[in-house]
Amino acid sequence: MRKAWGILLLLPLAGALYALWSRPVQLWGRPEKNVTWELAQAPPERLQEVYTRAHPAVLRIDGPEGSRGTGFFYREGLVLTAYHVVAEGGPYTLVLSNQKRATATLLGFAEPMDLAILATEARAPALLSLETQRRPQVGEAVLHIGNGRNQFIAPRYGRITRLFVDPSPFLPQGLVGTSLPLSPGDSGGPVLDLEGKVVGVAVAIGQTEEGFRSFFTPLLGRGQVLAEMEGGKRSYWPYLGLRGPRGLTPELARELGLPPGVVVVG
């Protein structure tokens, strides 16, 4: 039986389907026999302690239309989030963990990695450390803090299920799959390890052969990318497309002596 396989960006619009195609899946199916991880049924005590220490650094990002997603302070005056959370433009309003509000501007981004940095004059209630040296491990317990399900900077617990995942051509390559029960509004939130370091930024959710999964962009080896974004660099996806002054109607084609179809001019 073939089922719809979809990926959703974790924006507040639950119906914003990011990519959708058909392939055989087991909806909420059991893991295959060679899968050694188990879903986290209850938050490990250490991750609860991590949440207590880390959540003051997390915030909600609002746009003119309302809540867009999640971000977090990692340096004084700098907020890391997912690019698609801020891609529609500002103004951006940050709702801090102490309920104070502050304005922010887009400093830099790397669209192919779905990462962005906002600059703000607001004082950070806390800062999170970034883990750019250690590779996440399958089976590792992780914590996400975000604003999904209309909950403010709430914890979600799970485990890493797969590395180097490419769930869609429209998403960054080399994502990390997890069992974190994320939802729209959680995009841009930090994924933390047992040491309280941020190993990645949440970017998408979707249905896979193993059931529901969420995905994050890993920060491993991204120190230089972050430094460039802090310096204002803005990197876009490379696109190949067609552009014309007006549509090639049948009347215009006859006038120009062109056959039906698309004409590409170099």
C-alpha positions in Angstrom: 0.0 0.0 0.0 1.4 3.4 -1.0 1.0 6.3 1.4 1.8 10.0 1.1 5.3 10.9 2.4 5.6 14.5 3.4 7.9 17.0 5.0 6.7 20.0 6.9 8.7 23.0 7.8 8.0 23.7 11.5 6.3 27.1 10.8 3.2 28.1 12.8 1.1 27.4 9.7 0.4 23.7 10.2 -0.9 23.3 6.7 2.3 24.6 5.0 3.4 21.4 3.2 6.9 21.8 2.2 7.4 18.7 -0.1 5.1 15.8 -0.8 5.5 12.7 -2.9 4.5 9.0 -2.8 6.5 6.1 -1.6 5.8 3.0 0.5 5.8 3.7 4.2 4.6 2.3 7.4 2.6 5.1 9.1 3.7 5.0 12.7 5.1 1.6 12.1 7.4 -0.4 14.2 11.2 0.0 13.8 13.0 -2.6 11.7 14.8 -5.4 13.4 18.2 -3.9 12.8 17.3 -0.6 14.5 19.0 -0.4 17.9 17.6 2.8 19.2 14.4 3.1 21.3 12.0 6.0 21.5 12.4 8.1 24.6 9.3 7.3 26.7 10.2 9.7 29.5 12.7 12.5 29.8 16.0 11.4 31.3 16.7 13.2 34.5 19.9 14.8 33.1 17.9 16.3 30.2 15.4 17.7 32.6 18.3 19.5 34.3 19.6 20.7 31.0 16.1 22.2 30.2 16.1 24.0 33.5 19.5 25.6 32.8 18.9 26.2 29.1 15.4 27.4 28.6 16.0 31.0 29.6 18.1 31.4 26.5 15.3 30.3 24.2 12.8 32.8 22.7 9.9 33.1 20.3 10.2 35.0 17.0 7.2 36.9 15.9 6.5 38.6 12.6 3.7 41.0 11.6 1.3 38.1 11.2 2.2 36.6 14.6 4.4 33.8 15.9 6.8 32.4 13.3 9.1 30.0 15.2 11.8 29.7 17.7 15.3 31.0 18.3 18.0 31.2 21.0 20.8 33.3 22.3 24.2 31.9 21.8 26.2 35.1 22.1 25.3 38.4 23.6 23.1 40.2 21.1 23.0 37.3 18.6 20.1 34.9 18.1 20.4 31.7 16.0 17.4 30.3 14.2 16.3 28.5 11.1 16.4 30.6 7.9 12.8 29.8 6.8 11.5 31.3 10.1 12.8 34.7 9.0 12.8 34.4 5.2 9.6 36.4 4.7 11.2 39.5 6.1 10.7 41.7 9.2 10.0 43.4 11.3 11.0 40.8 13.8 9.9 40.8 17.5 11.6 38.6 20.0 9.6 37.4 23.0 12.2 36.5 25.6 11.8 33.9 28.3 11.1 36.6 30.9 8.2 37.8 28.6 10.1 41.0 27.6 9.8 42.0 24.0 12.6 43.3 21.8 13.2 44.1 18.1 15.7 42.3 16.0 17.3 42.6 12.5 18.4 39.9 10.1 22.2 39.8 10.2 23.2 36.9 8.0 22.0 33.6 6.8 22.9 30.4 4.9 19.7 29.3 3.1 21.2 25.9 1.9 21.7 25.0 5.6 18.5 26.7 6.7 20.4 28.8 9.3 20.1 32.5 10.1 21.3 34.9 12.7 19.4 37.8 14.1 20.9 40.8 15.9 19.2 42.5 18.8 20.1 45.0 21.5 18.1 43.0 24.1 20.1 41.6 26.9 20.2 37.8 26.9 18.8 36.1 30.0 21.2 33.2 29.3 23.5 31.9 26.5 23.7 28.4 25.0 27.0 26.9 23.9 27.3 25.5 20.4 28.8 22.1 19.7 30.6 22.3 16.4 33.3 19.7 17.0 31.5 16.5 18.1 29.4 14.4 15.8 25.9 13.4 17.1 25.5 9.6 17.6 22.5 7.4 16.7 20.6 6.5 19.9 21.8 9.6 21.7 19.2 11.2 23.9 18.5 14.8 23.0 16.3 17.7 24.1 14.5 20.3 22.0 13.1 23.6 23.4 10.5 25.4 21.3 7.1 27.0 20.8 5.1 24.3 19.1 1.5 23.4 20.1 1.0 27.0 21.3 3.3 26.2 24.3 6.0 28.8 25.2 9.6 27.5 25.2 8.5 24.0 26.1 10.7 20.9 26.3 10.5 17.9 23.9 12.6 14.7 24.5 13.7 12.1 22.1 16.6 10.3 20.5 18.7 10.5 17.4 17.6 7.9 14.9 19.6 8.5 11.7 22.5 10.6 10.5 23.1 12.1 7.0 19.5 12.1 6.0 18.3 13.8 2.8 14.5 13.7 3.2 13.7 16.2 0.4 15.6 18.0 -2.4 14.1 21.2 -1.0 15.7 20.8 2.4 19.3 21.0 3.5 21.4 17.8 2.8 22.9 15.8 5.7 20.2 16.4 8.2 19.9 14.4 11.4 16.7 12.4 12.1 15.2 12.2 15.5 12.2 10.9 17.4 11.6 14.4 18.9 7.8 15.0 18.9 8.1 18.5 17.2 5.3 20.5 15.6 4.8 23.7 13.7 6.3 26.6 15.7 9.3 24.6 16.8 11.5 25.6 13.8 14.7 27.3 14.8 14.8 25.8 18.3 17.9 24.3 19.7 18.5 20.6 19.9 20.7 20.0 23.0 22.8 17.0 24.2 23.2 15.7 27.7 26.0 18.3 28.3 23.6 21.1 27.5 25.4 22.0 24.2 23.5 22.8 21.0 24.2 20.1 18.5 21.7 21.4 15.9 18.8 23.6 14.9 15.3 22.1 14.2 14.1 22.6 10.7 11.5 20.0 9.6 9.1 17.2 10.5 7.8 14.4 8.3 6.6 10.9 7.9 9.2 8.2 7.1 9.4 4.4 6.8 10.1 4.3 10.5 7.1 6.6 11.4 7.0 10.2 12.3 10.4 11.9 12.5 11.8 15.4 13.1 15.0 16.7 11.6 17.7 19.2 12.5 20.6 20.8 10.8 23.7 19.7 12.6 26.3 22.3 13.7 29.2 20.0 13.3 31.9 21.8 11.3 29.8 24.9 10.9 31.9 27.2 12.9 33.2 29.1 9.8 29.7 29.3 8.4 28.4 30.9 11.6 31.3 33.3 11.7 30.5 34.4 8.1 26.9 34.9 9.0 27.9 37.0 11.9 29.9 39.1 9.5 26.7 39.7 7.4 27.1 37.0 4.7 23.9 36.0 3.0 24.0 32.7 1.1 21.1 31.7 -1.1 20.1 28.4 -2.8 21.4 28.4 -6.4 18.4 28.5 -8.8 17.9 27.7 -12.4 14.8 29.2 -13.9 13.2 31.1 -16.8 12.2 34.7 -16.9 10.5 36.7 -19.6 8.8 40.1 -20.0 5.5 38.6 -20.7 3.8 35.2 -21.3 4.3 33.5 -24.7 0.7 33.4 -25.8 -0.3 31.6 -29.0 -0.9 35.0 -30.7 2.6 36.2 -29.7 4.2 32.9 -30.9 2.5 33.3 -34.3 3.6 36.9 -34.5 7.2 36.0 -33.7 7.1 32.9 -35.9 7.8 30.5 -33.0 6.6 27.0 -32.5 4.4 26.1 -29.5 6.3 25.5 -26.2 9.0 27.1 -24.2 11.8 29.1 -25.7 15.1 29.4 -23.8 17.4 32.3 -24.8 21.0 32.3 -23.5 
